[in-house]
Amino acid sequence: MRLTTLCYVKQNGKYLMLYRCKKEKDVNKGKWIGIGGGFLEGESPEDCLLREVREETDLTLTSWKFRGIVTFSSDGWETEYMHLFTADGFEGRLADSCDEGELAWIPESELSMLPMWEGDRIFFGLIDRNEPFFSLKLSYAGSKLVSAHLNGKPL
């Protein structure tokens, strides 16, 4: 099983998004996602969050919120437990480039037009509704979402 973090940084009605386009073997290739990555040995979710955001964006978060746990199951990759965060405060200047892809501030009104995982749209909705801390399970067959459960109940 894999442990990861993902963060949606928001400022002035825009989200900082990452278009995954640089790695050949990338399950997220061609999709827009938040900022994050895998835990290193001994890291807490917050440790991983802060390190990944700094490594990918050069930004240092100053205000963030732990929003939920997203469990990804699939017939094509190992189970992943993603720790989902939002952030609304940071210091520093956005990096000019990122090894993972292209960084861009996307207006909230344009997010629905971006190529994303179907499940990402679900947890974006939960974030927008300010859902209390949640557990979301997303099951995929290949790249198709086949089921979603919020706090143990089917959506």
MORA-V955868 format. One record per pair of residues at least 4 apart in sequence whose C-alpha atoms are under 8 Angstrom apart, sorted by the first residue. I is the first residue (numbers start at 1). J is the second residue. Records with the same first field share a line. If there is no record, write none. Layout:
# MORA-V955868
I=J / J
This chain:
# MORA-V955868
1=78 / 79 / 80 / 81
2=38 / 78 / 79 / 80 / 81
3=38 / 39 / 80 / 81 / 82 / 83
4=36 / 37 / 38 / 39 / 45 / 48 / 80 / 81 / 82 / 83
5=36 / 37 / 38 / 39 / 45 / 48 / 49 / 82 / 83 / 84 / 85
6=34 / 35 / 36 / 37 / 49 / 82 / 83 / 84 / 85
7=34 / 35 / 36 / 49 / 53 / 84 / 85 / 86 / 87
8=15 / 16 / 17 / 34 / 35 / 85 / 86 / 87
9=15 / 16 / 34 / 35 / 86 / 87 / 88 / 89
10=14 / 15 / 16 / 86 / 87 / 88
11=15 / 88 / 89
13=107 / 108
14=105 / 106 / 107 / 108
15=105 / 106 / 107 / 108
16=34 / 35 / 103 / 104 / 105 / 106
17=32 / 33 / 34 / 35 / 103 / 104 / 105 / 106
18=32 / 33 / 34 / 35 / 100 / 101 / 102 / 103 / 104
19=29 / 30 / 31 / 32 / 33 / 101 / 102 / 103 / 104
20=26 / 28 / 29 / 30 / 31 / 32 / 33 / 100 / 101 / 102
21=29 / 30 / 31 / 100 / 101 / 102
22=29 / 99 / 100 / 101
23=29 / 100 / 101
24=29
25=29
28=32 / 33
30=115
31=114 / 115 / 116 / 117
32=114 / 115 / 116
33=116 / 120
35=52 / 53 / 56
36=48 / 49 / 52 / 53 / 56
37=48 / 49 / 52
38=48
39=43 / 44 / 45 / 48
40=48
43=47 / 48
44=48
45=49 / 83
46=50
47=51
48=52
49=53
50=54 / 60 / 61
51=55
52=56
53=57 / 58 / 59 / 60 / 61
54=58 / 59 / 60 / 61
56=95 / 98 / 99 / 100
57=94 / 95 / 97 / 98 / 103
58=92 / 93 / 94 / 95
59=90 / 91 / 92 / 93 / 94 / 95
60=90 / 91 / 92
61=87 / 89 / 90 / 91
62=88 / 89 / 90 / 91
63=87 / 88 / 89 / 90
64=85 / 86 / 87 / 88 / 89
65=85 / 86 / 87
66=83 / 84 / 85 / 86 / 133
67=83 / 84 / 85 / 86 / 127 / 132 / 133 / 134
68=83 / 84 / 85 / 133 / 134 / 135 / 136
69=81 / 82 / 83 / 84 / 134 / 135 / 136
70=80 / 81 / 82 / 83 / 84 / 135 / 136 / 137 / 138
71=79 / 80 / 81 / 82 / 135 / 136 / 137 / 138
72=79 / 80 / 81 / 82 / 137 / 138 / 139 / 140
73=77 / 78 / 79 / 80 / 137 / 138 / 139 / 140
74=78 / 79 / 139 / 140 / 141 / 142
75=140 / 141 / 142
76=141 / 142
97=101 / 102 / 103
98=102 / 103
106=110 / 111
107=111
110=114
112=121
116=120 / 121
117=121 / 143
118=122 / 144 / 145
119=123 / 138 / 145 / 148
120=124
121=125
122=126
123=127 / 136
124=128
125=129
126=130 / 131
127=131
134=150 / 151
135=150 / 151 / 152
136=148 / 149 / 150 / 151 / 152
137=148 / 149 / 150 / 152
138=145 / 146 / 147 / 148 / 149
139=145 / 146 / 147 / 148
140=144 / 145 / 146 / 147
141=145 / 146
147=154 / 155
148=154 / 155
149=153 / 154 / 155
150=154 / 155
